[in-house]
Each structure stands twice: as structure tokens, then as C-alpha cells.
Amino acid sequence: MFDTTKYFPRSVDSEHPSQSEHNESLSQDHVITYDMVHNPEGRSPDHSVIEMASEADRRTGHDATSSPQLMIIYEEGDINSALHFIIESAHNPFASNAVAMVLVEEKIRGEIVERILSKLHPLSKFVAEHPSYLAALEKCHTSNLNIIRACISEVAPPLASPTFVCDCTHDKLGSYPTGIVTFHTFRNNQEAIAICQCESLAFASVSIWNETLTGCYDLVAALSSSYFFLNCANVDLSPILRPHKAQKNYVIVENGFHFETLHIYDNFKSIVFPIAGQILPYIEDCKEEHAAVFFLDA
């Protein structure tokens, strides 16, 4: 599960696969680098890799209708990385593990909306003409819902823009997937939990972006999802597949990630987060070489 979906950002400025007619689930594994965090001006994705990953996704039988993802972003979170997944999902809303609902801490709402708007491109024909997307868009207009989408000057008709609808639950938009991402604002954990509990859509996984990890385990305990990714998303869960299936408490560190499975009240959860040193240093930082230290020679 989640083994073919990329969990490291290329760049928020990368070309989105939705600008082509390719409409399969897109996947790619990349190590996060210094430039991706500190200089998020990336190149277009390698489409040969995307094609191979898409084929892998088909083989695993991922079903977008059963794997919606919830994303929660705090002021102290890695906004660059979180935005990557939001933008990718907005352009490919029918893909496996697409982000279906976003919660943003109130302090950074304006920044997040502004940066989302600057990255929106025309949807692919597959998404723009999808009956579920068209029906949900019509409901947004007839219900006079507050939506976030590209300006007409940026994406003019007949082209269609990715769409976020504010303070709305998915049941008002139709049967999931609708092709639209819901967008909410919260001030504290209690509000975030209350918003999630009002949503009828069951999320396969939750991605929480808060580098301090403050309150993250409160969300893990309160929300009903089984998989929680802290400061990452869609990580390969193969290291804990067996203990999760057997519902055994288990902890392991592998491939730069901390994995754990545990019982919380009557529920069983899996939690993943990156450990220190996962971000690779910039090449300039590696130029100075240090003499090796051999403790056995002392």
C-alpha cells in the first residue's frame, strides 16, 4: 500500500502531468534535496519514470475511490513540501491517494491560498470533462459556495481550472471522487478535529505537516484513519505491513523513516515520520573533507 506513490517533492514549480493528456495515477520516488527545500525552482518531471510508475500503480490495483487523503498543515510545517502534494492532487484529483481535503492553520491561510493560485494550470481534458467534476462544479455554483480557482486571465474558458471549495463537506458535492478538493481553516487542534469529524468521507490516510510534532499524536488518537504520515506523505509501508496486518505493536527505523504500529483505544494505527538527516546537504556543503576518526586506535 502506498508503495508506488512519491513521497518527496520535486518542486512546487514543476510542470504538472495534468498539462498533458496523461490521466493515470502518477508516481515517482525521489530523495529530498537541499534545493527542493531552500530553492524550490525545479525541473519538469521525468515522464519515462512517470510512465513506469503508472504501470506499477495499475498492477497494484490502487483505487482512487477508496483512498482519499486528508492533509493538515500547521504554521510550523514544511509548506513547500505540503504544497507539492496539494497542487499535484488539485491537477490530478482522480489519482490514487489524491488529497481530497485540506486543513490549513488560520495564521497561514492567506499565504497558502496565494501560493496555490500562483501554481494552478489548466486541467487535462480527462479531468475537465469528467462527469463527476462537472456535476460537482455545478453544485458549487448553484449553492453559491466559496471557491478557490485560477483567475479567468490565467485559465480562460473553455479551459478549466483546478477547484477548491471552502468550508464544505464532500457529501454536498456528490459521490467521491468529485474532482474537487475541500479547503478548511482551523485555529487549534480542537477545531481541526471537529472539522474532520463533520466530514462523512472516510480517509485512507492522513498527512500532517508540523515540524514540532506538537499535537500530532492528539490528531492520531482522535481521527479514525489507519495510516498517519507526519511531515511526509505516501511513504512505502512495506516495513510494517506484517505487524499492521497482525495488529501488533511494533517500531522500526528504516530508509530514513520511523515506522510504528500501535493500538490506540479500540483502533489500530500506523504512524510514519522522517528522522534527522533525511534532507541531503547541498553539494557545496560537502566540499570540506574531515579526517576519519578511528576509535579502536585510541
C-alpha positions in Angstrom: 0.0 0.0 0.0 1.3 3.4 -1.0 4.4 1.7 -2.4 4.2 3.4 -5.8 3.4 6.9 -4.8 6.1 9.5 -4.5 6.6 10.9 -1.0 9.3 13.6 -1.7 8.6 16.8 -3.5 10.2 17.6 -6.8 9.3 21.3 -6.7 6.2 23.3 -6.3 7.1 25.0 -9.6 7.4 21.7 -11.5 5.3 21.2 -14.6 2.2 19.2 -13.7 1.5 16.0 -15.5 -2.2 17.1 -15.9 -1.0 19.6 -18.5 -0.6 16.6 -20.8 -3.3 14.1 -21.6 -1.8 11.5 -19.3 -4.5 10.7 -16.8 -3.2 7.7 -14.9 -2.0 7.7 -11.3 1.4 9.3 -11.2 4.3 8.0 -9.1 7.9 8.6 -8.5 10.4 8.0 -5.7 12.9 10.8 -5.0 15.2 11.7 -2.2 14.6 15.2 -0.9 17.5 17.5 -1.6 18.7 20.9 -0.3 17.5 22.7 -3.4 14.0 21.3 -3.1 13.6 22.9 0.3 15.7 26.0 0.0 15.4 26.7 -3.7 12.1 25.2 -4.9 12.6 26.0 -8.6 12.5 22.6 -10.1 12.6 20.9 -13.5 9.7 19.1 -15.2 9.3 15.5 -14.1 10.9 12.7 -15.9 7.9 11.3 -17.9 9.6 8.0 -18.6 9.7 7.4 -14.8 6.1 8.6 -14.5 5.0 6.0 -17.2 6.8 3.2 -15.4 5.3 4.2 -12.0 1.8 4.5 -13.5 2.1 0.9 -14.8 3.2 -0.2 -11.3 0.2 1.6 -9.9 -2.2 -0.3 -12.2 -0.6 -3.6 -11.2 -1.2 -3.0 -7.5 -4.8 -2.2 -8.2 -5.0 1.1 -6.4 -8.5 2.5 -6.4 -8.9 6.3 -6.1 -12.4 5.9 -4.9 -11.2 4.1 -1.7 -8.0 6.0 -1.0 -8.7 9.7 -0.4 -6.2 11.6 1.7 -6.6 14.2 4.3 -3.9 16.9 4.7 -3.4 19.1 7.7 -0.9 22.0 7.6 0.4 24.0 10.5 2.3 27.2 10.6 5.4 25.3 11.7 5.1 22.8 8.9 7.1 22.4 5.7 4.8 24.4 3.5 6.9 23.8 0.3 6.5 20.1 0.6 2.9 20.2 1.6 2.1 22.4 -1.3 3.6 20.0 -3.7 1.1 17.3 -2.8 -1.8 19.8 -2.8 -1.0 21.2 -6.2 -0.4 17.7 -7.6 -3.8 16.5 -6.3 -5.7 19.5 -7.5 -4.5 18.8 -11.0 -4.9 15.1 -10.7 -7.9 14.7 -8.4 -8.9 11.2 -9.6 -5.4 9.8 -9.0 -4.8 7.2 -6.3 -4.1 8.7 -2.9 -5.1 12.2 -4.1 -5.5 14.8 -1.4 -9.3 15.3 -1.1 -9.5 17.6 1.9 -7.0 20.3 3.2 -7.0 21.9 6.6 -4.8 25.0 7.0 -3.9 26.8 10.2 -5.5 30.2 10.2 -2.2 32.1 10.5 -1.0 30.9 7.1 -4.3 30.7 5.2 -3.6 33.8 3.1 -0.1 32.6 2.2 -1.3 29.1 1.2 -4.1 30.5 -0.9 -1.8 32.9 -2.7 0.7 30.3 -3.4 -1.9 27.8 -4.6 -3.3 30.4 -7.0 0.1 31.0 -8.5 0.6 27.3 -9.3 -2.8 26.5 -10.9 -2.7 25.4 -14.6 -5.5 24.2 -16.9 -6.8 20.8 -16.1 -6.3 17.9 -18.5 -9.2 17.1 -20.8 -9.8 13.9 -18.8 -10.5 15.8 -15.6 -12.1 18.9 -17.1 -14.7 16.8 -18.9 -15.2 14.2 -16.2 -19.0 13.9 -15.4 -18.3 13.9 -11.6 -16.2 17.0 -11.8 -18.8 18.9 -14.0 -21.6 17.9 -11.6 -19.7 19.0 -8.5 -18.8 22.3 -10.2 -22.4 22.9 -11.0 -23.4 22.3 -7.3 -20.7 24.8 -6.2 -22.3 27.4 -8.4 -25.9 26.7 -7.6 -25.2 26.6 -3.9 -23.1 29.8 -4.1 -20.2 28.1 -2.3 -16.9 30.0 -1.8 -14.4 28.5 -4.3 -10.7 29.0 -5.0 -9.6 28.6 -8.6 -7.4 30.3 -11.1 -8.4 33.7 -12.5 -10.0 33.8 -15.9 -7.0 35.8 -17.1 -4.8 32.8 -16.2 -7.1 29.9 -17.2 -9.7 31.2 -19.6 -12.7 29.2 -20.9 -13.0 26.7 -22.4 -10.1 25.6 -20.3 -10.9 24.5 -16.8 -9.1 25.4 -13.5 -8.4 23.1 -10.6 -11.0 23.9 -7.9 -11.0 24.1 -4.1 -14.3 24.7 -2.3 -14.1 26.3 1.2 -15.9 25.1 4.3 -17.9 22.4 2.5 -18.2 18.7 3.2 -17.9 16.2 0.3 -21.4 14.9 0.6 -22.6 18.2 -0.7 -20.6 17.8 -3.9 -21.7 14.3 -4.9 -20.2 10.8 -4.7 -16.4 10.8 -4.2 -14.3 11.3 -6.2 -15.7 14.6 -7.5 -12.5 16.1 -8.8 -12.7 19.0 -6.3 -10.6 19.5 -3.1 -12.3 20.8 0.0 -10.5 23.6 1.9 -10.9 24.4 5.6 -9.2 26.7 8.2 -8.6 25.9 11.8 -7.1 27.7 14.8 -6.3 24.8 17.1 -6.3 21.0 17.3 -9.9 21.0 18.7 -11.2 22.9 15.7 -9.3 20.7 13.3 -10.7 17.5 14.9 -14.2 19.0 14.9 -14.0 19.8 11.2 -12.7 16.3 10.4 -15.5 14.7 12.4 -18.1 16.6 10.4 -16.8 15.1 7.2 -18.6 12.0 6.0 -15.8 10.9 3.7 -13.6 8.2 5.2 -9.9 9.0 4.6 -7.5 6.2 3.8 -4.6 8.2 5.2 -3.8 11.5 6.9 -0.7 13.6 6.2 0.1 16.1 9.0 2.7 18.8 8.4 4.0 20.2 11.7 7.8 20.0 12.2 7.5 20.4 16.0 5.1 17.4 16.1 3.2 19.3 18.8 -0.3 17.9 19.0 0.2 15.4 16.1 -0.5 12.4 18.3 -3.7 14.0 19.6 -4.9 14.0 16.0 -3.8 10.4 15.5 -5.8 9.4 18.5 -8.9 11.5 17.6 -9.2 10.7 13.8 -10.5 7.4 12.5 -7.9 6.8 9.7 -5.5 3.9 10.0 -2.4 5.5 8.4 -0.7 8.7 9.5 2.2 10.4 7.8 3.9 13.1 9.8 5.9 15.6 7.7 5.7 13.2 4.8 3.2 11.5 2.6 2.6 8.2 0.8 5.7 6.5 2.2 6.2 2.9 1.3 4.7 0.9 4.2 6.3 -2.4 3.4 8.4 -2.4 6.6 5.3 -2.6 8.8 2.8 -4.5 6.6 3.1 -7.7 8.6 2.7 -6.1 12.1 -0.1 -3.9 10.8 -1.9 -6.8 9.4 -1.4 -8.8 12.6 -2.3 -5.7 14.7 0.9 -6.0 16.8 2.6 -3.1 18.4 5.9 -2.6 16.5 8.6 0.0 15.9 11.3 0.1 13.3 13.6 2.7 11.7 14.3 2.0 8.0 15.2 4.0 4.9 15.4 7.2 6.9 11.9 6.9 8.4 10.5 6.0 11.8 7.7 3.4 11.5 5.4 2.3 14.3 2.2 0.4 14.7 0.2 0.6 17.8 -3.2 0.2 19.5 -4.9 3.5 20.4 -8.0 2.7 22.4 -10.0 0.3 20.2 -8.3 1.3 17.0 -5.0 0.2 15.4 -2.9 2.8 13.7 0.3 3.1 11.7 2.5 6.2 12.0 5.4 7.2 9.8 7.7 10.2 10.0 11.2 11.1 8.7 14.1 11.1 11.1 17.1 13.6 11.2 19.5 13.6 8.3 16.8 12.7 5.6 17.4 16.0 3.8 20.6 15.7 1.8 23.2 18.5 2.2 23.8 20.9 -0.7 26.8 19.9 -2.7 28.8 23.0 -1.6 28.5 21.8 2.0 30.3 18.5 1.1 33.5 20.0 -0.3 35.3 20.2 3.1 36.6 16.8 3.9 37.4 15.7 7.5 39.9 13.2 8.6 38.5 9.9 9.7 38.3 9.1 13.4 39.2 5.5 14.4 38.1 4.9 18.0 39.8 1.4 18.0 43.2 3.1 17.5 42.9 5.1 20.7 
